[in-house]
Amino acid sequence: MVFVIAGERSGVGKTTVTLALLASLCRQGKRVQSFKVGPDYIDPMFHQYVTGLPCRNLDPVLTSESYIQECFAQHFQKADCAVVEGVMGLFDGINLNIGDTSQNIPNYFGSTAHIARLLNLPVILVMDCSRLSGSAAAIALGYSTLDPRINIAGLVLNRVGSSRHLELLKTSLEPLNLPILGVLQRENDITIPDRHLGLIPTDELPELDAVISKLADLGDSCFNWELLKEGRRQEAEGRSQQNTSISPNSDQNLPSKTRIAVARDRAFNFYYQDNLDLLQKLGAELVFWSPLNNQDLPPNIQGMYFGGGFPEMFAEELSKNTSVLTAIKSAILSGMPTIAECGGLMYLCDKVIDFTDTAYPMVGVLPTTAIMDQRLTLGYRQATTLGNSFLFDAETTVYGHEFHRSRLISHPEPALFHTSRVDTEEFTGNEGYNLLPNLHASYIHLHWGATPQIPQVFMESCLNWH
């Protein structure tokens, strides 16, 4: 069984439907591999919490179309079934004006429709019916016919108000011959709390087990499992795709047991599993540790990796752990290779000022302060290095993603990247610090799937440092 869960727009309940399906399938004893379209970190945390398997991001902007196919094939091969959660609305992506435009069909690169088309997978369309009855048919007809290359396998009707409301919806949809694969009532709406960057991560939700149990009950009772299981006809096609290894192509036999400290706790938890896998395939021993709770760096490490997360929510705790702040600063200034993205960059600043305008001292390697702001910085970025750096030669272009509500009070000098929007090439600023020969510090999140030279250079630098 393999499906893409898409929405007719953002906020229709894709994540609730996806988690309910995952929880119910796992309750049935299935080994379920989940995927998430786009650059998101938090939804995959919930997927992994339910399935016990790392969720894989499918983002052709950050990687490539061929990488998406290889990644999906490799991980689907090991599972009984797969569920792909989409991003925003079905056709919401970026218009790069590439690919086949001969059929006068909008080409939204990186959208859920793009991924479904690329992997030849059936789509379940989730509709928010809270303010619809007869008009539901017009929406479903538009989505099912806009691009004939997309196979809409059926509908999930969410936030249905009553049995009378459901009858009106069914009557409206009947001429379309689109199966109704699930019905969720308004009172079934299960809320997961959120904040300024989306859902609150799993590590901060002590009652999550109870929520997942309710979602499994919802999945058991609200989906038409007989119709869903007919989707097995698509499974052979999905499994038949090339199973090319996505290991990095390295011409060096790097020694094993290269210890890299990876900060992972409530403050730092934004990592693409594929990035961690690439490091391990190159011989890294990943040592997960907590800047919140540990009193010192792990012993005998040769490199550090600070992902994104929510350091602003735990700024007081982080600032009080002075022994760790001192150890990190000393390690970086002594030349230890270090990667810090977004929240990791904030942590390496002199200070972080939170939403209450309270300033907290941080590591102090970067001569600036990160201050929280209501303005959201969001989008794909084309980033070109302004000079030789720790990980890149000058004038190297990579593609990444920004998603943060903080800003630096001073412009980085020397800056790491010249950045622009991927779709319009509009200049968005000079970004990141190229201050030390062993430090990569940037707001740009990078997925290394299509650029394995990044972890290779990082690993080689770690091996050469003592």
C-alpha positions, -999 to 999 in steps of 0.1 A, spaced: 0 0 0 14 34 -10 -2 67 -12 5 104 -14 -16 125 11 -23 159 -5 -45 188 5 -65 212 -16 -47 239 4 -28 244 36 -46 238 68 -71 212 56 -58 185 80 -31 166 59 -9 160 90 -39 147 110 -49 123 82 -13 112 76 -7 105 113 -40 87 117 -31 64 87 4 58 100 -8 50 135 -35 26 123 -12 8 99 14 4 127 -13 -9 150 -20 -35 123 16 -46 126 28 -31 94 63 -18 88 55 17 75 80 40 58 69 76 57 81 105 35 75 142 36 74 165 6 94 197 11 120 210 35 100 206 67 117 192 99 88 190 124 62 169 106 89 142 100 95 141 138 58 131 143 60 105 115 91 89 131 75 90 166 46 69 152 64 45 129 97 41 147 115 47 113 132 80 102 110 99 78 127 109 46 123 143 30 115 144 -7 126 179 -20 138 182 -56 147 219 -50 172 210 -22 184 178 -40 173 166 -75 146 146 -92 169 116 -96 178 117 -59 140 117 -50 135 86 -70 165 69 -56 157 78 -20 121 67 -23 130 34 -40 157 25 -15 136 31 16 103 18 2 120 -16 -6 124 -22 31 87 -15 41 53 -31 39 37 1 29 46 38 24 28 71 31 40 103 16 27 135 32 24 164 8 32 201 13 6 230 12 -19 225 -16 -15 198 -42 -2 221 -69 17 246 -47 53 248 -56 77 272 -74 75 280 -111 109 273 -125 97 270 -161 114 237 -167 102 204 -177 74 195 -201 52 225 -208 38 212 -241 4 203 -226 -2 238 -212 -2 224 -177 12 245 -148 46 232 -139 49 237 -101 84 224 -92 87 208 -58 49 206 -53 31 175 -40 18 170 -76 54 171 -89 65 143 -65 34 122 -72 41 125 -109 78 118 -105 72 86 -84 40 76 -103 20 73 -71 -17 77 -64 -29 107 -45 -55 109 -17 -69 144 -17 -79 158 17 -107 184 16 -118 207 44 -156 204 41 -165 226 71 -179 253 48 -188 232 18 -216 211 6 -224 211 -32 -193 231 -40 -172 202 -29 -177 186 -63 -164 217 -82 -132 216 -61 -127 179 -65 -134 181 -102 -108 209 -107 -81 190 -87 -87 157 -105 -87 172 -140 -61 201 -139 -32 177 -147 -42 144 -163 -8 130 -153 -19 130 -116 -39 100 -104 -64 111 -78 -72 77 -61 -99 92 -39 -110 117 -13 -108 122 24 -136 145 37 -124 163 68 -144 183 93 -178 170 83 -205 185 105 -233 159 106 -248 129 89 -270 153 68 -239 173 59 -222 140 47 -252 131 26 -251 165 8 -214 160 2 -218 125 -12 -247 136 -34 -226 164 -48 -195 141 -54 -213 111 -68 -212 121 -105 -174 124 -103 -168 87 -95 -141 96 -71 -141 71 -42 -145 85 -7 -117 69 12 -123 85 46 -146 107 65 -135 127 96 -161 145 117 -155 179 132 -155 165 167 -128 141 156 -104 170 150 -73 163 171 -52 193 178 -15 193 182 -2 225 198 19 249 177 39 281 180 59 305 158 75 280 135 47 254 133 39 224 155 57 220 188 82 192 184 76 157 198 102 160 226 82 188 242 49 170 243 46 147 273 10 136 264 19 126 228 13 89 234 -23 96 242 -27 117 211 -12 90 189 -35 64 204 -65 86 196 -52 91 161 -49 53 157 -85 49 168 -95 76 143 -76 58 116 -92 25 124 -127 38 123 -127 67 97 -111 52 67 -125 27 42 -98 2 45 -112 -21 17 -109 7 -8 -75 18 5 -61 -18 1 -71 -17 -35 -42 8 -39 -19 -22 -38 -21 -23 -76 1 8 -76 26 -8 -52 44 -29 -79 50 1 -100 64 20 -70 87 -8 -60 99 -14 -95 117 19 -98 154 18 -98 170 10 -65 202 30 -69 223 34 -38 223 70 -25 257 65 -8 282 92 -15 307 85 -43 340 87 -25 374 76 -39 389 76 -4 387 49 23 381 71 52 389 55 86 360 46 108 353 59 143 357 96 134 337 110 163 314 139 155 293 155 183 257 161 171 237 184 193 203 169 197 178 178 224 148 201 228 168 231 216 185 215 186 166 189 166 164 200 130 184 174 110 177 157 77 182 120 84 198 116 50 226 140 61 233 119 92 233 88 71 258 102 47 282 110 75 279 75 89 285 60 55 317 80 53 329 65 86 315 89 112 306 78 147 278 102 155 278 111 192 244 127 201 246 150 231 227 178 248 239 214 251 210 218 276 218 189 299 254 178 295 281 196 314 308 191 288 314 181 252 316 144 245 352 130 248 375 125 219 355 142 192 369 156 160 340 177 148 307 193 158 273 197 141 247 221 155 214 218 136 184 242 138 157 241 164 144 265 191 174 279 211 152 310 218 127 289 237 155 275 260 178 305 260 180 308 298 189 271 303 215 273 275 231 304 289 233 289 324 253 259 311 285 280 311 309 250 312 295 238 278 295 273 264 332 277 273 341 242 260 324 249 226 341 282 222 375 267 230 370 238 206 360 261 177 388 286 183 413 257 185 403 247 150 377 219 154 356 217 123 320 228 130 288 232 111 260 254 126 227 260 108 200 285 118 194 277 155 230 265 157 242 298 142 221 317 169 237 296 196 272 306 185 264 343 187 274 366 216 238 367 227 202 357 219 174 381 227 141 363 230 105 374 224 104 391 258 134 413 249 156 394 274 192 390 264 210 357 272 248 351 267 257 323 243 289 308 230 303 341 217 322 328 186 303 350 162 305 388 170 268 396 168 235 391 186 205 371 173 172 388 182 137 373 178 114 391 155 77 387 144 88 388 108 91 354 92 120 348 69 109 319 46 118 304 13 142 285 -9 176 302 -15 202 300 -42 234 306 -23 268 314 -39 299 316 -18 317 349 -18 351 334 -12 369 302 -2 353 287 29 355 258 52 332 236 31 332 253 -3 354 269 -29 347 305 -40 317 309 -64 302 276 -55 264 276 -57 242 255 -35 204 254 -29 190 257 6 160 268 26 155 296 52 128 294 79 133 316 110 119 345 130 152 358 143 177 382 127 212 393 134 217 429 146 247 433 124 255 421 89 280 392 88 315 402 79 331 385 61 299 370 47 296 334 35 269 335 9 253 359 -17 217 347 -16 187 351 -39 153 336 -43 153 304 -64 123 312 -85 129 349 -93 166 353 -86 158 384 -65 187 392 -42 179 385 -6 212 395 11 246 384 21 243 357 46 263 335 70 297 340 85 330 330 69 350 341 99 371 311 107 387 285 84 370 256 103 335 271 109 304 270 87 277 292 103 246 301 83 208 305 85 206 284 53 195 248 58 212 224 34 202 189 24 234 170 13 216 144 -8 227 157 -42 259 173 -29 278 145 -11 310 165 -14 298 186 16 299 157 41 331 144 25 349 177 30 336 179 65 348 144 73 382 150 58 386 182 78 376 163 110 402 137 102 429 162 97 422 181 129 438 171 162 
